[in-house]
Amino acid sequence: MGESVYKVIQLVGTSTESFEKAAKAAVERAGQTIRDMRIAEISALDMQIKDGKVEGYRAKVKLSFKFEG
C-alpha cells in the first residue's frame, strides 16, 4: 500500500430544523466540488437564538479528503 496525504478543512453548515441537517448540508455542499472525501467530524454545535427561541442550528465540521498535488 502506498503512502497518501489528506487535507483537512473546516466548514460550517446551517439549518433551521436540526444539527443533523446542518452537518449534512455542509458535507453535501462540499461534495459538489471536492473529490475523494473520507471523514467528516463534527467539532462543535451551536444554536442561533432570537427572542428566547431557537432560530437556527449550526454544525462546525472538519472534513478530510485525499490531497492530489
VEXGU-608212 format. One record per residue: residue number from 1; z, y, x of N, C-alpha, C in turn; residue in one letter. Coordinates in Angstrom, 3 decimals, m for minus. Layout:
<nodes>
(NUM (Z Y X) (Z Y X) (Z Y X) a)
...
</nodes>
This chain:
<nodes>
(1 (0.000 m1.184 0.839) (0.000 0.000 0.000) (0.000 1.240 0.879) m)
(2 (m0.894 2.177 0.596) (m0.985 3.404 1.373) (0.106 4.387 1.014) g)
(3 (0.166 5.447 1.797) (1.145 6.487 1.528) (0.569 7.504 0.560) e)
(4 (1.415 8.078 m0.245) (0.993 9.079 m1.220) (1.915 10.284 m1.151) s)
(5 (1.412 11.402 m1.616) (2.199 12.626 m1.704) (2.115 13.112 m3.149) v)
(6 (3.239 13.575 m3.677) (3.289 14.061 m5.045) (3.778 15.503 m5.055) y)
(7 (3.236 16.284 m5.951) (3.654 17.674 m6.124) (4.523 17.748 m7.374) k)
(8 (5.546 18.596 m7.343) (6.427 18.775 m8.491) (6.356 20.241 m8.913) v)
(9 (6.121 20.449 m10.203) (6.109 21.801 m10.765) (7.119 21.865 m11.904) i)
(10 (7.517 23.070 m12.262) (8.423 23.229 m13.398) (7.696 23.962 m14.519) q)
(11 (7.842 23.447 m15.722) (7.224 24.017 m16.917) (8.314 24.311 m17.940) l)
(12 (8.028 25.195 m18.867) (8.933 25.448 m19.982) (8.131 25.285 m21.266) v)
(13 (8.517 24.310 m22.074) (7.886 24.094 m23.363) (8.766 24.664 m24.462) g)
(14 (8.146 25.115 m25.537) (8.905 25.689 m26.651) (8.503 25.043 m27.973) t)
(15 (9.425 25.077 m28.918) (9.174 24.557 m30.259) (10.133 25.232 m31.227) s)
(16 (9.706 25.377 m32.442) (10.604 25.894 m33.473) (11.333 24.752 m34.166) t)
(17 (10.997 23.488 m33.805) (11.556 22.334 m34.501) (12.589 21.525 m33.714) e)
(18 (12.324 21.242 m32.408) (13.246 20.371 m31.674) (13.030 20.450 m30.164) s)
(19 (14.038 19.968 m29.426) (13.919 19.863 m27.972) (12.818 18.871 m27.600) f)
(20 (12.760 17.762 m28.326) (11.757 16.735 m28.040) (10.341 17.300 m28.151) e)
(21 (10.089 18.063 m29.190) (8.757 18.644 m29.369) (8.471 19.707 m28.309) k)
(22 (9.495 20.402 m27.859) (9.316 21.399 m26.798) (8.912 20.716 m25.492) a)
(23 (9.598 19.635 m25.135) (9.277 18.900 m23.908) (7.882 18.282 m24.008) a)
(24 (7.578 17.713 m25.144) (6.273 17.091 m25.351) (5.152 18.128 m25.249) k)
(25 (5.373 19.311 m25.783) (4.368 20.383 m25.718) (4.065 20.747 m24.266) a)
(26 (5.088 20.821 m23.427) (4.889 21.170 m22.022) (4.042 20.120 m21.316) a)
(27 (4.368 18.850 m21.515) (3.649 17.769 m20.838) (2.216 17.656 m21.356) v)
(28 (2.041 17.731 m22.656) (0.694 17.589 m23.213) (m0.211 18.741 m22.812) e)
(29 (0.328 19.947 m22.760) (m0.491 21.089 m22.327) (m0.864 20.952 m20.864) r)
(30 (0.075 20.540 m20.026) (m0.218 20.343 m18.608) (m1.288 19.271 m18.423) a)
(31 (m1.258 18.253 m19.265) (m2.225 17.164 m19.179) (m3.659 17.592 m19.434) g)
(32 (m3.851 18.766 m19.987) (m5.203 19.268 m20.216) (m5.881 19.696 m18.916) q)
(33 (m5.082 20.003 m17.889) (m5.667 20.480 m16.630) (m5.177 19.742 m15.393) t)
(34 (m4.112 18.957 m15.500) (m3.562 18.246 m14.340) (m3.870 16.765 m14.474) i)
(35 (m4.405 16.194 m13.391) (m4.714 14.764 m13.381) (m3.584 13.977 m12.729) r)
(36 (m3.505 12.729 m13.077) (m2.629 11.752 m12.427) (m1.145 12.139 m12.478) d)
(37 (m0.702 12.598 m13.666) (0.714 12.918 m13.838) (1.509 11.615 m13.783) m)
(38 (2.717 11.674 m13.214) (3.510 10.466 m13.031) (4.849 10.481 m13.750) r)
(39 (5.654 11.508 m13.509) (7.018 11.548 m14.040) (7.299 12.931 m14.615) i)
(40 (7.975 12.968 m15.759) (8.450 14.225 m16.336) (9.965 14.105 m16.497) a)
(41 (10.675 15.058 m15.946) (12.143 15.052 m16.001) (12.614 16.331 m16.679) e)
(42 (13.391 16.196 m17.720) (13.942 17.373 m18.389) (15.117 17.874 m17.556) i)
(43 (14.993 19.099 m17.060) (16.036 19.631 m16.176) (17.016 20.541 m16.910) s)
(44 (16.605 21.090 m18.055) (17.511 21.959 m18.822) (16.989 22.113 m20.243) a)
(45 (17.922 22.319 m21.147) (17.598 22.580 m22.542) (18.343 23.843 m22.959) l)
(46 (17.688 24.696 m23.750) (18.402 25.840 m24.305) (17.776 26.222 m25.643) d)
(47 (18.473 27.074 m26.365) (18.014 27.493 m27.690) (17.949 29.007 m27.759) m)
(48 (17.013 29.499 m28.537) (16.944 30.924 m28.833) (17.655 31.126 m30.165) q)
(49 (18.556 32.103 m30.191) (19.370 32.336 m31.382) (19.131 33.753 m31.883) i)
(50 (18.983 33.875 m33.205) (18.813 35.195 m33.815) (19.675 35.247 m35.069) k)
(51 (20.493 36.270 m35.156) (21.389 36.454 m36.305) (22.248 35.219 m36.565) d)
(52 (22.707 34.593 m35.480) (23.594 33.439 m35.602) (22.910 32.134 m35.957) g)
(53 (21.578 32.116 m35.989) (20.853 30.897 m36.344) (19.875 30.518 m35.240) k)
(54 (19.679 29.226 m35.073) (18.736 28.742 m34.067) (17.320 29.084 m34.512) v)
(55 (16.618 29.781 m33.633) (15.258 30.199 m33.938) (14.220 29.385 m33.170) e)
(56 (14.620 28.838 m32.020) (13.668 28.075 m31.214) (14.367 27.224 m30.181) g)
(57 (13.650 26.222 m29.697) (14.152 25.298 m28.692) (13.267 25.395 m27.455) y)
(58 (13.899 25.317 m26.276) (13.150 25.345 m25.019) (13.585 24.179 m24.156) r)
(59 (12.606 23.560 m23.502) (12.881 22.473 m22.564) (12.238 22.818 m21.231) a)
(60 (13.051 22.864 m20.177) (12.517 23.032 m18.828) (12.227 21.632 m18.298) k)
(61 (10.983 21.417 m17.871) (10.517 20.089 m17.486) (9.985 20.131 m16.059) v)
(62 (10.461 19.221 m15.205) (9.895 19.040 m13.872) (8.857 17.936 m13.985) k)
(63 (7.640 18.247 m13.584) (6.527 17.325 m13.734) (5.953 16.994 m12.369) l)
(64 (5.793 15.703 m12.081) (5.193 15.321 m10.807) (3.826 14.702 m11.036) s)
(65 (2.933 14.980 m10.078) (1.593 14.410 m10.119) (1.116 14.172 m8.700) f)
(66 (0.170 13.260 m8.560) (m0.327 12.884 m7.240) (m1.092 14.063 m6.635) k)
(67 (m0.758 14.394 m5.400) (m1.375 15.513 m4.688) (m2.683 15.050 m4.068) f)
(68 (m3.762 15.781 m4.345) (m5.089 15.415 m3.845) (m5.613 16.438 m2.859) e)
(69 (m5.017 16.647 m1.787) (m5.611 17.621 m0.883) (m4.604 18.241 m0.037) g)
</nodes>
